C-alpha cells in the first residue's frame, strides 16, 4: 500500500466507532447512520473502517462497501485539512476551470480525488457551486474564489501554506 493512503486510525477513533456501533446495532437500517458517524470520526471510510463496521453490525463487508460507494457523501480516500473543490459545471468549464484544476494538480503534486502526503490539501471537482457569474470558480472549505486564472492558483495555495506554518 502506498504511504499516501496508509490507514492511520487511532485507538481513540476506534473506541468512538465501537461505541456508535454498539448503540446502533439494534436499530434496523442503522448502516447509513453508522457510516456517517464513522466518516465524521475518521474523515473518510477506508477498508479497515468498513471491516470494523461490517463485523460490528454482523453484516457482510460487501454490503457496507456497496452503501459506502453508492452515496456520493461518503469518501473512501482521505481528505485534506483544506478541501479544494473546482467547479467543472458548464459556465466554469467554458471559462477555463479545467486549466485551474490542472494548475492545482501541478502545484500540489496530486491528482483530482487525492490528498497531499502531509494531509493539508485534497482536490475534488464538483458540477456547480451556484456562482456562475464568477466563473471559473473553486472553493477551499467554505471560501469561494472566482474569476480565476491559472496564474492565481499558486498565490492562493501559498496563503494557506503560510497560515499553516505560522500556526506551528
VMD Tcl script that draws the C-alpha trace (Angstrom):
set ca {
  {0.00 0.00 0.00}
  {1.33 3.45 -0.82}
  {2.30 5.75 2.02}
  {-0.25 8.38 0.99}
  {-3.22 6.11 1.60}
  {-1.87 4.17 4.60}
  {-4.53 3.89 7.29}
  {-3.63 5.93 10.37}
  {-6.53 5.28 12.74}
  {-6.04 5.81 16.47}
  {-7.26 3.74 19.43}
  {-9.45 6.71 20.42}
  {-11.12 6.78 16.98}
  {-11.70 3.02 17.13}
  {-13.28 3.33 20.59}
  {-15.63 6.06 19.31}
  {-16.63 3.92 16.31}
  {-17.25 0.86 18.51}
  {-19.46 2.97 20.80}
  {-21.51 4.15 17.78}
  {-21.83 0.57 16.54}
  {-22.84 -0.71 20.00}
  {-25.56 1.92 20.43}
  {-26.85 1.49 16.87}
  {-26.65 -2.26 16.25}
  {-30.23 -3.00 17.47}
  {-31.76 -0.30 15.26}
  {-32.96 -1.68 11.90}
  {-31.42 0.13 8.93}
  {-28.66 1.71 11.03}
  {-25.90 1.27 8.44}
  {-26.24 4.78 6.94}
  {-26.09 6.35 10.40}
  {-23.02 4.30 11.37}
  {-21.26 5.17 8.09}
  {-22.00 8.88 8.59}
  {-20.67 8.75 12.15}
  {-17.61 6.77 11.03}
  {-16.81 9.32 8.34}
  {-17.17 12.06 10.96}
  {-14.68 10.23 13.20}
  {-12.10 9.30 10.54}
  {-12.80 11.84 7.78}
  {-13.23 9.02 5.25}
  {-14.13 5.31 5.08}
  {-11.05 3.17 4.39}
  {-11.45 -0.61 4.11}
  {-10.24 -1.03 7.71}
  {-13.16 1.09 8.99}
  {-15.64 -0.65 6.69}
  {-14.44 -4.00 8.06}
  {-14.96 -2.85 11.68}
  {-18.49 -1.72 10.77}
  {-19.32 -5.00 8.98}
  {-18.04 -7.11 11.86}
  {-19.65 -4.87 14.48}
  {-23.07 -4.94 12.81}
  {-22.83 -8.60 11.76}
  {-23.28 -7.83 8.07}
  {-21.11 -8.52 5.02}
  {-18.28 -6.23 4.02}
  {-19.77 -6.14 0.52}
  {-23.00 -4.65 1.92}
  {-21.05 -1.95 3.76}
  {-18.89 -1.26 0.69}
  {-21.96 -1.15 -1.56}
  {-23.62 1.56 0.53}
  {-20.35 3.48 1.04}
  {-19.70 3.62 -2.71}
  {-23.32 4.25 -3.77}
  {-23.74 7.54 -1.90}
  {-21.53 10.44 -3.01}
  {-21.43 11.87 0.53}
  {-19.03 9.09 1.51}
  {-15.34 9.08 0.62}
  {-13.08 6.04 0.54}
  {-9.97 8.22 0.31}
  {-8.64 10.66 2.90}
  {-9.48 14.34 2.53}
  {-7.12 17.17 3.33}
  {-7.47 19.71 6.08}
  {-8.09 22.21 3.26}
  {-10.55 20.66 0.84}
  {-10.34 22.20 -2.60}
  {-13.26 21.81 -4.97}
  {-13.01 23.03 -8.55}
  {-16.28 23.66 -10.34}
  {-16.47 21.88 -13.68}
  {-20.04 22.98 -14.42}
  {-20.76 24.41 -17.86}
  {-20.15 28.11 -17.12}
  {-16.90 27.42 -15.25}
  {-15.67 24.86 -17.75}
  {-16.26 27.19 -20.71}
  {-14.25 29.87 -18.86}
  {-11.30 27.51 -18.24}
  {-11.83 25.69 -14.95}
  {-10.06 22.65 -16.46}
  {-6.91 24.80 -16.59}
  {-7.41 25.80 -12.94}
  {-7.69 22.13 -11.98}
  {-4.56 21.25 -13.98}
  {-2.62 24.06 -12.28}
  {-3.77 22.91 -8.82}
  {-2.67 19.36 -9.60}
  {0.72 20.65 -10.74}
  {1.16 22.97 -7.75}
  {0.20 20.34 -5.14}
  {1.67 17.30 -6.90}
  {-1.57 15.31 -6.66}
  {-4.46 14.44 -8.96}
  {-8.15 15.22 -8.54}
  {-9.54 12.88 -5.87}
  {-6.22 12.69 -3.98}
  {-4.78 14.16 -0.80}
  {-1.29 15.57 -0.27}
  {1.02 13.36 1.77}
  {1.12 15.93 4.60}
  {-2.70 15.81 4.80}
  {-3.07 19.54 4.21}
  {-4.79 19.61 0.81}
  {-7.14 17.46 -1.21}
  {-8.61 18.24 -4.61}
  {-12.05 17.29 -5.89}
  {-14.29 18.59 -8.62}
  {-17.97 19.44 -8.49}
  {-20.64 20.30 -11.02}
  {-21.88 23.73 -9.82}
  {-21.42 25.90 -6.74}
  {-24.04 28.44 -7.83}
  {-21.54 31.22 -8.50}
  {-21.68 31.10 -12.30}
  {-21.19 34.87 -12.61}
  {-17.74 34.44 -11.02}
  {-16.66 31.62 -13.36}
  {-14.26 29.91 -13.20}
  {-14.67 29.13 -9.50}
  {-13.02 26.96 -6.87}
  {-13.77 26.59 -3.20}
  {-11.35 25.90 -0.38}
  {-13.51 24.89 2.55}
  {-16.30 27.50 2.58}
  {-14.19 30.17 0.86}
  {-15.16 30.90 -2.76}
  {-12.51 32.05 -5.25}
  {-13.84 33.37 -8.55}
  {-12.73 34.82 -11.87}
  {-9.65 32.64 -11.54}
  {-6.71 32.34 -13.86}
  {-4.09 29.57 -13.64}
  {-1.56 32.22 -12.56}
  {-3.61 32.97 -9.41}
  {-3.52 29.38 -8.09}
  {-0.02 29.40 -6.56}
  {-0.68 32.58 -4.58}
  {-3.93 31.21 -3.16}
  {-2.33 27.91 -2.14}
  {0.69 29.73 -0.67}
  {-1.65 31.75 1.56}
  {-2.96 28.51 3.13}
  {0.54 27.05 3.44}
  {1.81 30.20 5.18}
  {-1.11 30.14 7.62}
  {-0.23 26.53 8.48}
  {3.42 27.33 9.11}
  {2.52 30.40 11.19}
  {0.39 28.17 13.45}
  {3.31 25.82 14.20}
}
mol new
graphics top color blue
foreach p $ca { graphics top sphere $p radius 0.5 }
foreach p [lrange $ca 0 end-1] q [lrange $ca 1 end] { graphics top cylinder $p $q radius 0.2 }
display resetview
